[in-house]
Amino acid sequence: DAVDMLNDNYVLSAWRPLYSKIPVLGKIIIFFQSLFRKMIKFYIEPITEDQTDLNRNVVIFSNQVMNYIDEQKKKEQLYAEELAEMKNTISQLAEENKQLKEELEELQKHK
């Protein structure tokens, strides 16, 4: 879930909608906010672009880590299946070996 959230939200925007909760002075406040925003644009935009680049790299790395984890889980499942198969084969061979030993002992008794 966290990786999906990163994939959806890594872009940082410097300019969010301006609003004011003050009914009468709201338009004046928004005007000064937008004026101030224009004055600091040269400073804020490069920071947000750098942060977006960093976020993008973190998302790429996170996706690679998740893919690696998924691959390892698949390999682990295959190894577990192979191990179970090998244990079954060993059990069968042990049983066959036991039977052959018993037959050999019987043959040696009749000799």
N, C-alpha and C positions, 0 to 999 in steps of 0.2 A: 504493500500500500504506500509506503514511504517513497519508494522508487517511482511509482506511478505519479505521486504528488509532485516529485521533483521534475519528472518529464513534462508535466503540464504547466509548471509555474517557475521555470528558471529565468524567464525574461523579466528584468527589472525596469520599470518605467519611471522616469524622473517626473513625469507630469501626470498627476492624478487630478480628477475633477475638483474644482474649487467650490466650496459651499460655506454658508454661514447660517448659524441657528438664530442669529439676532434679526428679528423681522425688519426693523426700521433702518438700521445701519448696515445691513447685510450686503447691499450692493456696493457700498463704499469700501467695506472690508475686503470683498472679493476683488475690487479694482486694485487696491493696494497690494493684495496678495499676488495678483497677476503681474503687477509692475515689479514687485520684488523678485518674482520668479524670472522675469525677463532679464533683470540685472544680474542674477547669479547663474544664468543658463550656461555660460562659458565654463563655469566651475563644476556644476552638477552633472551635465551630460557626459563628460568623459569618465566620471566616477561610476555612473550607472552603466555605461558601456563596458567598463572594465569588470564590474561586478557581474554583469550578464555573461561575459566571456568566462569568468571563473565558474559561475553557476553551470554553464553549458559543459565545461570540462568535468565538473563534479558529476553531472548527470551521465555523461558518456562513461566515466569511470564506474559509476554505480551500476549502470547497465551491464558493463563488462564483468563486474564482480558477480552480479546476479546470474549472468549466463554461465560463468565459470562454476558457480555453486550448483546450478541446475545440471550441468554436465557431470560434475562430481557425484551428484545424487544418482544420476542414471548409471554411471560406472559402478557405484556402490551396489546398486540393485542388481546389475549384471553379475558382479563378483559374488554377491550373496546367492544368486541362483546357481552359478557355477560351483560354488562351495557346497551347496546342498546336493547338487548332482554328484559331485566327487565323494561326498560322505556316503551317499546311497551306493555308489559303485564300490567303495571300500567295504561297506557292510556286505554287499553281495559277494565280493571276492573273499572276504573273511569266512563267510558261510561256506562258500565253495571249497576253500582251503581246509576248513574243518571236516567237511564231508570226504575230501580226498585223503586226509590223514586217517580218518576212520576206515576207509576202504583199504588203505595201505596196511594198516594194522591187521585187518581181517585177512588180507592176503598173506601177510607174514605169519599169522597163526596157522594157516592151512598148509604152509610149506613144509 
